[in-house]
Amino acid sequence: MISTNKLIKKRILIIGSNGMLGQRLTEYYQKKKNIELMCCSVEESSFIAEVNYLQLNISNKSEVKNVFQNFYPDVVINTAAFTNVDLCEAEREAAWNVNVTGVDNLAFYTKSIEAHLIHISTDYVFDGTNGPYTEKDKPNPISYYGRTKLASENAVKYRKCDASIIRTNVLYGPAKFGRNDFVKWVVESLRNNKPIKIVTDQINNPTYIDDLVDAINKIIEFKKLGLYNIGGKEFLTRYDFTLRIADYFSLDKNLISSILTASLNQPAPRPLKSGLVTLKAETELGYKPQPVETTFQLMKKELGL
Ligand SMILES: NC(=O)c1ccc[n+]([C@@H]2O[C@H](COP(=O)([O-])OP(=O)(O)OC[C@H]3O[C@@H](n4cnc5c(N)ncnc54)[C@H](OP(=O)(O)O)[C@@H]3O)[C@@H](O)[C@H]2O)c1
């Protein structure tokens, strides 16, 4: 006899599905037969073809209510955010509306239908004086973006819905639409013989997007609640990461010069000694980030880089 449980599909709602992470999540769940998928982002239509899609501005509470009432998700994955770190300094109200009010709206309706919210946060909640950071370290954001993301985590906790908060850092991977990630930008610049200046004083463990997708899927599967760090296998300065990209793609390293973050005069301060320790995810989820060169190989294959 077939168990009726197996016939009921899990309903997953992806918010920010046109973004870098949202696209890869959409492509991943689109292929799964046991999932009923709904995608939402702020644009009129979906960048990924042949998915159920609704235009949604998460800052608008009644729009969020409509989506939740009509689709009635079991799981909500929020990847939507105001992610331009420098612009957040100038456009504070707009950043707050998306990163805090929007997330509060999602948490409110997640609680009302007893769904599971997975919310993506960042290492920018830390000041970068003493990284890499574990889930137990005390946040101390130094940019407005970082403050809004910490406030988003607090909004999720305040609503007391079933929630998992994932902090990640420096995403890169084979997203096909929208702005270039760091790896694609380096490859394109060097291929076009464009000199690039890269900071030597920012340390992270860059995260391959599909590793993050895998971690999110495990969190859903095991219904793990609470805070998880998800990052890459290696801690590298941005300069060393760039040299690894140049080496793998056989590009001219003479075009790469080193600078310090302070000399860039960016509106938002950056956490310098950062990165995220992933031991908790490795132990509890079986999270296993892929080696850096393997992720370049996968990008090469998928994007023809
Ligand atoms: N990228 C990184 O290196 C990084 C590092 C650490 C943490 N994170 C976090 O990871 C998550 C995903 O990042 P990502 O790089 O994939 O971001 P992204 O590419 O900027 O995608 C975010 C998506 O959300 C959409 N969005 C913006 N405002 C919205 C609103 N009011 N309602 C609905 N959708 C809205 C954006 O649309 P528009 O593009 O049209 O605005 C975009 O499609 C974010 O929470 C980010 O804070 C990212």
The ligand as a MOL file (V3000), in Angstrom:
LIG
                    3D

  0  0  0     0  0            999 V3000
M  V30 BEGIN CTAB
M  V30 COUNTS 48 52 0 0 0
M  V30 BEGIN ATOM
M  V30 1 N 26.1230 38.0420 -2.0020 0
M  V30 2 C 26.8750 37.8630 -0.9360 0
M  V30 3 O 28.1210 37.8370 -1.0310 0
M  V30 4 C 26.2400 37.6700 0.4150 0
M  V30 5 C 27.0800 37.5150 1.5320 0
M  V30 6 C 26.4930 37.3180 2.7790 0
M  V30 7 C 25.1170 37.2660 2.9160 0
M  V30 8 N 24.3260 37.4460 1.8230 0 CHG=1
M  V30 9 C 22.8690 37.4020 2.0060 0
M  V30 10 O 22.3870 36.3410 1.2180 0
M  V30 11 C 21.0830 36.6510 0.7060 0
M  V30 12 C 21.0750 36.4790 -0.8040 0
M  V30 13 O 22.0720 37.3230 -1.3730 0
M  V30 14 P 22.2070 37.5230 -2.9420 0
M  V30 15 O 23.5950 37.9350 -3.2150 0
M  V30 16 O 21.5910 36.3560 -3.6440 0 CHG=-1
M  V30 17 O 21.2930 38.8240 -3.1200 0
M  V30 18 P 20.7580 39.4860 -4.4640 0
M  V30 19 O 21.3920 38.8530 -5.6590 0
M  V30 20 O 20.8510 40.9680 -4.2870 0
M  V30 21 O 19.2350 39.0350 -4.4500 0
M  V30 22 C 18.2600 39.5870 -3.6340 0
M  V30 23 C 16.9640 39.5480 -4.4060 0
M  V30 24 O 15.9410 40.1280 -3.5810 0
M  V30 25 C 15.2000 41.0280 -4.3950 0
M  V30 26 N 14.5430 42.0490 -3.5720 0
M  V30 27 C 15.0390 43.2510 -3.1790 0
M  V30 28 N 14.1130 43.9250 -2.4770 0
M  V30 29 C 13.0040 43.1550 -2.4440 0
M  V30 30 C 11.7100 43.3130 -1.8970 0
M  V30 31 N 11.3470 44.4280 -1.2470 0
M  V30 32 N 10.8150 42.3230 -2.0420 0
M  V30 33 C 11.1470 41.2060 -2.7180 0
M  V30 34 N 12.3520 40.9850 -3.2800 0
M  V30 35 C 13.2710 41.9620 -3.1430 0
M  V30 36 C 16.2400 41.6350 -5.3040 0
M  V30 37 O 15.6750 42.3210 -6.3910 0
M  V30 38 P 16.4930 43.5530 -7.0420 0
M  V30 39 O 17.8100 42.9870 -7.4650 0
M  V30 40 O 15.6360 43.9960 -8.1610 0
M  V30 41 O 16.6470 44.5720 -5.9460 0
M  V30 42 C 17.0070 40.3910 -5.7020 0
M  V30 43 O 16.3620 39.6970 -6.7420 0
M  V30 44 C 20.7860 38.0720 1.2020 0
M  V30 45 O 20.0180 37.9930 2.3590 0
M  V30 46 C 22.1430 38.6450 1.5410 0
M  V30 47 O 22.0450 39.6040 2.5640 0
M  V30 48 C 24.8680 37.6350 0.5780 0
M  V30 END ATOM
M  V30 BEGIN BOND
M  V30 1 1 1 2
M  V30 2 2 2 3
M  V30 3 1 2 4
M  V30 4 1 4 5
M  V30 5 2 4 48
M  V30 6 2 5 6
M  V30 7 1 6 7
M  V30 8 2 7 8
M  V30 9 1 8 9
M  V30 10 1 8 48
M  V30 11 1 9 10
M  V30 12 1 9 46
M  V30 13 1 10 11
M  V30 14 1 11 12
M  V30 15 1 11 44
M  V30 16 1 12 13
M  V30 17 1 13 14
M  V30 18 2 14 15
M  V30 19 1 14 16
M  V30 20 1 14 17
M  V30 21 1 17 18
M  V30 22 2 18 19
M  V30 23 1 18 20
M  V30 24 1 18 21
M  V30 25 1 21 22
M  V30 26 1 22 23
M  V30 27 1 23 24
M  V30 28 1 23 42
M  V30 29 1 24 25
M  V30 30 1 25 26
M  V30 31 1 25 36
M  V30 32 1 26 27
M  V30 33 1 26 35
M  V30 34 2 27 28
M  V30 35 1 28 29
M  V30 36 1 29 30
M  V30 37 2 29 35
M  V30 38 1 30 31
M  V30 39 2 30 32
M  V30 40 1 32 33
M  V30 41 2 33 34
M  V30 42 1 34 35
M  V30 43 1 36 37
M  V30 44 1 36 42
M  V30 45 1 37 38
M  V30 46 2 38 39
M  V30 47 1 38 40
M  V30 48 1 38 41
M  V30 49 1 42 43
M  V30 50 1 44 45
M  V30 51 1 44 46
M  V30 52 1 46 47
M  V30 END BOND
M  V30 END CTAB
M  END
